[in-house]
Amino acid sequence: MLLAVTSGATDAIGFLALGGAFASVMTGNMVITGVGAATGDGSLIVLAVSAIVSFVVGCAVGARLAGLPQSGDPVWPAAVTRALAVQTALTVVLSIAWWVTGPERGETVRLILLGGHALALGLQSSTVQRFGAGGLSTTYLTGTLTGLVVRLATGGGVRSVGRNAALLLGLIGGAALGAVLTAKAWALAPLTQLVPLVLVLALGMVLTTSSKRLERITRQADH
């Protein structure tokens, strides 16, 4: 849910302050690319395509860092923590760039910042796949919404859609907070991305340490 907050905030900031494209909603960026092609708006095409390419690169990096689900994986694999640490470091750099360039930043800077955030969310998107949970995503949530509706429409109780609802609320809440701060207090906007990430990273490090300690105790017991 915290990672979904980061995604929502980043998309809102990108849409409102970095040219009008998204950092994680690649379906929307593909539509924007088509609109740009139909209207002859080259700058719109460049913006959307750069975000798409950056997201794809981020996905590849996240996949290499986090890897695929493995039998015997702990609740929180150490590789997930490492990948999220890279994303957090990248987001810190992008936040510093946001503060240094100020709200009157030029088109090139906006393009670079949007691409950087798309890279970060692409990394997050593929990293989450390490958990091996079908339908689990913290960036593209149309499938999450579909799953929620299908479960409710076919007789599933409210409890059966709790995870889906939490992710959707996280995304919407993050987008709302990111939009408000971008418009009213631009210097605070990056905190909507950084704070949830840092919390997840801290919790992940605790879980990773606990998993390693449990594994060590289990090995000692076996001997």
Secondary structure, DSSP 8 states (H G I E B T S, - for coil): -HHHHHHHHHHHHHHHHSSS--SS-HHHHHHHHHHHHHHT-HHHHHHHHHHHHHHHHHHHHHHHHH----TT--SS-HHHHHHHHHHHHHHHHHHHHHHHH-TT--HHHHHHHHHHHHHHHHHHHHHGGGG--TT--SS--HHHHHHHHHHHHTT--GGGGHHHHHHHHHHHHHHHHHHHHHHH-GGGTTHHHHHHHHHHHHHHHHHHHHHHHHHHHHHHHH-
